[in-house]
């Protein structure tokens, strides 16, 4: 049986779902960034998300209390922008550093994000749109 939290999570995964509440916006942004990072690494996420998507993800991580993940995204994006394209070893070092840092920020990956979301939902249910019948 699905819980309200599961339904809210699933709604956040739907790119066509309307986003009318700050909790929904935060969760959707975090899940986009987190999914991209889990697929190709944090550097990949920072390079492929546009600046507005990254900013929303950082704000979302912070809203959910995942400040270390927010800091990692900000720092890695800044370092990625400064990379010399003629220095592939520097990009490899940044990729390794970024992944270690993201792993440290979210030690249980999806479970860490899930717990943070559920804690926020319990504390601030008004931050999420009501579920439709």
Number of C-alpha atoms within 10 A of each C-alpha: 4 6 8 12 17 13 12 21 18 12 18 23 18 10 10 8 12 12 16 11 13 15 24 24 20 24 28 25 24 30 21 20 27 22 16 18 20 17 11 12 20 30 25 20 22 26 14 14 16 10 12 10 16 23 16 19 27 24 20 26 27 17 19 22 16 20 16 17 24 23 17 24 26 17 13 24 21 12 15 19 11 9 13 11 11 8 9 11 11 14 17 12 10 18 19 15 16 24 20 16 19 25 17 14 18 17 13 12 14 14 11 13 22 18 13 18 26 17 14 17 19 11 10 11 14 12 16 20 15 11 10 4 3
